[in-house]
Amino acid sequence: MKRVLHLISSLQGDTSYSTKLSKAIISKVIEKYPGSTVEEVNLVEQAIPHITPALLQTMFTPGEQLTAAAKELLRYSDDAVKQLMAADIIVIGAPLYNFTIHSSLKSWIDHVTRAGITFGYNENGPAGMVTGKKVYVAMSSGGVYSEGPGKQNDFVAPYLKAFLGFLGMTDLTVFRAEGLKVPGIKETALEKGIESIVID
């Protein structure tokens, strides 16, 4: 049995291809690990606040020095970190918007990036502290970005691999529903994406 955290960052609601693909991933996770629980978080609907100078300063303030107001500023960040740490598997629906991730997902990343909590430093440099997790990314895109000329403009998969890896989540797999606007490809893009899912 696994605890699954499902993050949605699509603007398309029920018609979202990244959400359909991520739900297919979750179905296969549950098939492999019966009894698993899923916590779904729609990042777009949460309207996650961007990091402000005051919040950034608070993030670096020792816990015993935090005022009640400062703790309230940190509430979303603290809750998001707890959700992340409690999960065994993280499934991220990540549509490609303007070559990169939606700002809601970036804001979530900013809130869970906490020095001394989700990453730290040792004699070898930065060290991720969010370990023992499996991450699956359900990426959707109107064009083809896994190969060919579009590959250089994919700032979704490389970014998520690099930054989540920085936090310690190095076991990351990307599944794609791509070419969703390309005639001759779009008709089977989601189906191919779902067929490519392998849960390890």
N, C-alpha and C positions, 0 to 999 in steps of 0.2 A: 504494500500500500504506500502510495506517495502523496505528498502534499504539493499541489500544482497551483502556481500563481499565473493567471492569464491576464496579460496587459494588452489592452486595445488602444490603438492610437489612430484609428481611421475616422474620417469625416463622413463616411458613407452609410453609417448605420447598418441596418440589416442587409443591405445590398453589397456591403464591403467584401471584396475578394480576400483581403488579408485576414479578415475575421473568419470567413468561411474556411480558409486554409488553416488558420490557427485552431479552429474548433475541430477540424479533421485530425490535426496533430493530437489534440487532447483526447479524442475518441480512441486513437491508437495507443495512447499512453494508458488509458483506462483498460483497454483490451489486454495490454501486457501486464498491468498492475491493477487487478480488480480491487475495488473498494477505495480507490484513490479519491481524494477530495479536491475540489477545484474552487479557488477563490478568484472571481472575475472582477477586474478593475478597469473601468472605462476612463482612461486618462483624459480624453477630450471632454467628457461630461463633468469631470471633476474641476475643470478650469484651474489647474494647478498654478499657484503663483510663481512668477519668476523670482530668482534670487535677487534680493535687494542688498544694498550696502549694510543695512542694519542686521538683516538675517545672516549675511556672511560673517559679520563680526561675532554674532551670537554663536555661530557654529564653531568658532575657535575659542569660545569662553569656557573655562573649566566648569563642570557641572555644579560644583558647590558654590560657584559665584553667580549662578543664573538667578535673575529675578523672576517673579511670576509672569511679568510681561514678556520676558525673554523666552521662558518656557512655552508660552503660548505661540510665540513666533516659530518655535521649533516643532510645534505639535505635528504638522503634516509630515515634515522630514522624519521625525522620530517614528511615526506610525508606518511610513513607507519603508523605513529600514527594518522595522520589526516584521512586516509582511514578507520582505525579501529574505530575511534571515530564517524565517520559519518554513520557507518553501524548499522542497527537494528539487523540483523542476520548475523552470520559468519558461513560459511560452509567450513570445512577444509578437503581436501582430504589427508589422511595420511596413506600411505602404510607402513607396518612394514618391515624395512630393518635391518637385524642383531639385531633383538629384539627391535629396537627403531625407532625414526623418522629420516627422511632424514635430512642431515645437512642444507639444504636450509630452512627448516621449523624452525630448531633450530636458524639459523641466524636471521630469521624474528622475532622470539620471543625475541632474544637478543636486536634487534633494537627497538622493541616497549616496552621494559621494561625500563621505564624512571622514576627515582625518582622525585616526585613532579608533575608528569604529568600523569602517568598511575598507580602509587602506591605511598603511603606515609606512614607515621607512626602517630599513636595517642597514647593515654595513655594505650591502650590495645595491642599495637604492630603494625605490618604491616596492612595496610588497602588498598584494591584495589580501584582504581578510575575509572576503565572501567566497569561501571555498566549499568543495563538496557538492556543488550544484550542477545540474545539467540544464543548458539553455537551448531552446529551439526558437528560431526566428522564422515567422511566416511572412515572407516579403512579397508584395505585389507591385507590379509596375506596368505602365501602358506600353513601354518599349521593352526591348531585350537588353539586359544589362549584365548578364552572366558571362557573356562572350561577345566578340566582335567590337565594332567601334563604340558601342554604348558602354562597354566595360569601364572605360576611364572616367565615366561620369557617375558611377555607382558609389555614392558616399553613404550608403545605408549599411550594407553588409560589412565592408572593411571597417567602418567606424565602430559599429557595435562589437565586432570581434576584438578590435584594439582596445576600446575603452572598458567593456565588460571584463575583458581579460586583465586589464589593469587592476580592476577591483577583485580579481581572483577567480572569475568565472571563465576559465579557459576552455571548458568543454562545451563548445557552441557549434550548433549545426544550423545551416540556413536552407530552408525549402522555399522555392519560388513559384509563383504564378505570374509569369511574365509574358509580354507581348499582348496584353489585354486590349490594346487598341490597334493591333496590327492584323490586317486581313490575312486569312489563311493560317494564322497562329492563334488569334483570340478565341476561336471557336472551341478549342480544346485546351486552352492554357490552364484553367483551373483544374480540369481533370488530370492533366499531366502533373501538375504540382502536387495534387493529392496522391497520385500513384507513386510519386517519388519518395513519399514519407516512409522512413524506416526508423523505428524507435530502438535505440541501443542502450 
